[in-house]
Amino acid sequence: GQPAREVALLALSACDQQGAWSDGFLKKAIGDAGLDSRDAALATRLCFGVLQNRLLLDFCLADLSTIALEKLENKVLCSLRLGAYQMLFLTRVPQSAAVNESVNLARKYARNPKAADLVNGVLRSLARSREALPQPQSLSLRYSHPQWLVDAFSARLDNAGVEALLEANNGQPPMVAQVNTCRATTAEVAAALTEQGVQVQPHPWLGDCLVLSETGNLERLTAFQAGHIYIQDTAARLAVLAAGATPGMKVLDIAGGTGDLARAFARQAGPQGEVWLTDINDSMLRVGRDRLTDDGLILPLAVCDAEKLPFPDNYFDRVTVAYGLRNMTHKDRALAEMTRVLVPGGKLLVLEFSHIAKPLAPVYDWYSFKVLPWLGKKIAGDAGSYQYLAESIRMHPDQETLKAMLVAAGLSRVQYFNLTSGLTAVHEGVKLV
């Protein structure tokens, strides 16, 4: 409906004119407008869809407008882009609705009274010529990436590789939700989400996980508010499965911060078990505590340094650390401490960014050190954090080196499993004595 498109228009204009962060502005605008889940999903899809495909949309609109696009009022141009995106990418939206709603937005927000007529004429021309539109020869325009980025990819990959990378980079990654089976069944959660307009598919190989799309503002969904679902990285879920915690076990989650793994382990260990959530960052630990409390879980917490764990020898059946080891100054000491607190027969699991397969390494390194900091500066105003992320990953031991470090710490049966071509890896080892 009109509110969803209006919210998307205001978000797009704020990004252009105020340098707003699209995600933050859109979330607030959706809340202020009181959109239901379906309209929130539409507003989100429209805003992000236009941003992802803006160069292509402008290419299609430029030949149809009698006025150069850069000379149009910003909200008029955003109205055109919204209409064109719906007509070219959203097959379920009627062409007439896309045209009429964009015309109404232009009429409401344009200072020039003739702007609505321009929007109407351009979009109706687009509707007539949509099937015969020429594909831009430029990959930059076709996939809406800046030319310098396409050139950099082209220097490292063949044409097919560049096009595949651009298409994937502009795609929408799936959102994976873990069902809190302590509160509802997967079937009940799927039905509730579907009723609110969310597209739901079972995860192809992770039980009690759902792949979601068209969610809109996730926090407004009943299942999310009730604690029936939480968003969890599939790699973290795999680490939980690999740990194989069973009822009654004692589990230590190190650098657990937001509590995602601890929550899953608490379900596995049950009321007879004991799951500790620890982190060196007190404020991060409080976030995890609050999230666990919201889910009805009261777990023991400890602010502690992994290199000096405040636990007795031979105490835990499982110890895990996810995306935290690379930030530890003396990794050998931390691994020795983790081994010390394990019972004989206990298992340590380390989930961490690792070293990607060699054929992909040049592009991955260039993207990590050049593109990510640039995006961080443009989107979040913080290039430094993204630069640190890339540097900390580069300095972290590779898979074989980390495997040797686990052995040196006193663990046996050490092995690792690469995920996403080695972008991340799960290492595990068992303490025999």
N, C-alpha and C positions, 0 to 999 in steps of 0.2 A: 504494500500500500504506500501512499504518499509519505507517511512519517518515516518509513525505512529509507526511502530514496532521499528525503530531505536531510536526514541524519548523515547519510553517506556524502551528500553534496557539501555539507558544512565541514565534515572531516577532511575531505579532499581540499577544500579551499583553505582550511587552517594549515594543512601541510604545505601548501604552495606559498601562502602569504605570511604565515607566522612561524614557519619552520617547526610546526607541531610534530610530535611523535605520534604517528598514525594510531598505533595500538592504544596508547594512553588516552588520546583525545576521543577516539571512537568509543572506548569503554565508558567514559564519562558521559558522552552525548547520548548513548543508548540508555544509560540510567536516567538521565535528565528527561528524556522523552518518554520514559515508561514503556518502551517497546516490549511486546511479548516475545517469546523465544523464536517464533517464526520470523517476525519482522526484524529481530536482532540478527538472526542468521542472514537475512537478505541484505541488511545494511552492511554487515561485515563482508559478505561476499562481493558486494558492489564496490565498496571502498578499496579492499585489497586487490580485487580484480582489475580495477582501473589503474592502480599504482603499478601492478605487475606488468601491465600491457600498454602503458601510456604511449610509448614511441610508435607502436603499431597502430593504436587508435588514432593518433594524430596524423599518421601517414594516410589512413583511410579517409579522414575528415578533410584534410588539407585541399584536395582537388575538388571537393564538393562545396566548399565555402567561398563566397564572393569576397570575404574579408579574411586577410591573413590571420591565422589562429593566434599569433602572438599579440595582435592588436585588439583582441576581444577582451571584454571584462572577464575577470577570473572565474566568477560564478557562472557566467554564460559558457565559457569553455568547459568547465567542469560538468555542466548540464549536458553539453554535447558528448563528452566522453562517457558519461553515465549511460546515455541513450545508446551510443554506439557499442559499448561493452555488452549491454543486454541483448542487442540485436545480433551481435557477432558470436557471442560466447554462451549465452543462456538460452538454450533452445526451448525451455518451458515457458519463457516470458513471451506473451503475444507481442508482435511487432507494434501493433497499434498502442498497446499500453506503454511500451518503451518510449515511443514518440510522444504520446500525450503527456505523460508524467514529466518528461524532460522539458516540454514546452511550458507546463505549469510552473516548474521550478524557475525557469528563465523569466517568466512573467512576474513571479513573486520577488525575485532577488535582483534583477537587472535594473540599472539606472536608465538605460536606453529603452524606451517603450517599443522599439522595433526589434529588440533582441529576440523576443519570443517567436516572431515571424521567421527570423533567420534560423533559429533552432528547428522550427517546424520544417522549413524548406530543406535544410541540410539532411536531417534525419529521414525525411520522406524520399529524398534522392538516394540515400544509402539503402533504404528498404527496397527500392526498385532495382538497384545495381548490385545488391549484396552477393548474389550468386556469381557475378562476373567480375568481382573485384580482383585486380591483379595482385599477386603475391610480391612483396618487395624482394628484390634480389639481395639486398643487404641483410646479413644475419643480425646485425645490430637492430635494425628496424623490425625484422620478423619476430625476434624474441625479446625485444625491448631491453637490450643491454647496451651500455655505453660503448662506443666504438673502440676506445682504448682497451676495454676489457676483452672484447672479441679479438682484437689484435694480439693481446697477450696470450689468450688461449690458443690462437692460431699458430703462434710461434712454438708451441709445445705439443700440439695434437694435429692429426690429419683432419680433413673437412668433416668426415662423418663423426669423429670424436668431438669436435668443437660443437657441432649441431646437437649431438646427444647431450652434452654437458649443459648447453644453454637451455635446452628444453627441460632438463631435470632441475636446473637451478631456478627456473621460473615456475615450476610446478608447486602444487600445494602438498606438503608432507602430511601423511595420515596422523590423526590424533588417536593415541591408544589409551583407553581407560581400563583400569583394573577394577573389577567388581569387588566390593566389600561383602563377601559372602557371609559375614557374621550378621549382616543386617538385611540382606535380600538375596534372592537367587539371581543368577545371570539372566534367566528368562524374564523374571519380573522387571529387572532393570532395563532390559532391551525393550520391553513393551512400553514402559513408562517414557523412555526417551523417544521412541517412535511416536507416541501420542503427542509429544511436544514438538514434533516436526524434525527431529534429528534423524539423519540417515545412519543406520546401525548395521554393522556386519560383524560376525564373530571373527576373532583373530585367527588366521589360518593355522597357527601352530602353538599358540599360548592359551591354555585353558583359563576360563573366567576372565578373559580380556576381550574388549570390544573395540573395533575400529570405527571412529565417529567422524562424520562430516556434517556440514550445515548446522553447527552447534549454536552460532551466534555467541552471545555473552555466556560463557560456560557457567559462570557463577549464578546465573538466574535459573538454571535448570533444577528442577525439583530433586532429581537423583543426586546432583552435586551438593545441594544445600542439605540434604538429609544424610550425607556421608555414605551414600550407596556406591559411589564411584570416586576414584581419584586418578589423576593423570600420572602415569609412570613410564619412564623410558623402558623400551623392551629389553635393552641390555641389562638394566637393573633387575628386571623381572627374571631374566635368565640367571643372574647371579643368585637370586633367591632360590630358584629351582635347583641350581647346582649345589647349593649349600646342603640341601636335603635335611633341613631341620625337622625334627619330629616332636610330638607332644612330650613335655617334661624336660626338654633340653634347655641349657643355659647358653644364651647367645649374646655376643658383644659386637655392637655396630660402632666402629670408630669413624670419626669425621662424618657422623651421620646427619648433622645439620638439621635439615627439614623433616627427617624422620620417615622417609619413604620406605627404606628397607626395614627399619625397626617395626613399622606397622605390619608389614608382610610377615616378618618373623614372629611377631606376637600372635598372629593367627595360627601359624604353624606350631609354635611351642605350646599354645593353649594356656589355660589358667594354672596348670601345674608347672609350667616353664618359667624362665626368668630371662628377660630381654633387656639389656642395658643400651641406652642411647648416649653416646659421648661425642664431644666436639671441643676443640680448643677455643672456639669462638662462643662466648656466652650469649651474645645476642642471637646468633644463629640457632643455638640450642633452645632458646626460648621460643623461637618460631616453631621448631619441631615439637616442643612440649605443647604449645597451644593447638597445633594441628592434630596431634594425637588425642588431646583432651576432647576436641570437637568430635572425634571419632569414637569417644567413649573408652579410650585406652589410657590408663595411668601406668606409666613405665618409670623405672628408676633412671635417673639422669646423672651425668657427671661431666663437669668441665675439666678436661685433663689433656695433657700432652701425651701423644702416642709413644713418645720416646721414654716416658716414665709413667706407665700405667699404674693406677692405684688399686690393683687387684692382686689377690694371692696367686701363687703358682698353681698350675693344674686345676683351673676353676671352670673354664668355659668349654662347651662342646663345639661351638662354632665361633669364629671371629671373622668379621668382614670389614673391608674398607673399600668404599666406592668413590672414585674420583678425588681421593684425598692424599694418596701416597706421594704423588709427584710434588706436593706442596711441603712435604716434610724434609727438614734440613738434613738429618742423618737417617736415611732410609734403612741402613743396616741395623741401627739401634732400634728403630721402630719395629722392624720385622722380628728382631730378637725378642722384643717385649711381647709381641703378639704370640710368638711361639711359646714363650714362658707361661703365659696365662692359659694356654690350651691344655686340656686333659690329654693323657695318652690316648691316641685314637681320634683326637679332635682334628678339625679341618679349618684351615685358613683360606679365605677367598679374597682375591684382590681384583677389583674391576677398575680399569684405568685406561685413559688415552694411551695409545702405543704408537708403534712405527708402521706406517702404511706400506703396502706392497710396493716394491721398487718401481715398477712401471708407472705407478700413479704418483710417486713421491715428488717429482719436479713441479707438477701442477698443484698438488696439495700444499707443498711448502710455499709456493708463490702466492697461492690464495690465502694461506694462513697469515703470512707476514705482510702482504701488500693489501689484499682486498678486505679482510676482516677488520683491521684497524681503520681503514678508510670508511667502511660501513659504520663502525662504531662511532667514529667522529661525526658522520653525517646524520645518523639516526638517533644515537643516544648521547652525543656530545662527549664521548669518552673513548678516545683511541687507546689510551694507556692500558686499560683493563684487557682489551682484546690483544694488544701487543704482548702483554704478560702471559695471557693464555697460550698464545703460539709459542712463546719462548719456553714456558714451563713444560709444554708437551715435547718440544725438540730436545730439551735437556734430560727428560725422563729416560731411564734405561730402556733399551729395546727388549723384545720378548725373551730372547735367549739370555741376555744379561740379567734380567729380573728373575728368570727361572733359576739361574745360578745363585742369585742372592737369597732366594727362598731356601735353597739347599744349604747354603752357608749358615742360615739362621737355625738350622736343625730340623728342617722338614724333609719328608720323604714322599715318594710317589708324586713328585711335582710335575705338573703339566699345564699347558695353556691352550686356550681356544680363541682364535681370531674372530672378530666380528667386523663386518663391513670392510673386508680386505685389510684388516689390521688397524683400522682407525681406532678401535678399542680392542681390548683383550681381557679375558678372564683367566687369571692364574689361580691354581689351587695346589695345596700341599697338605700332607697329613703328618701329625706329630706321632711317631711310633712309641717313643719312651719319654 
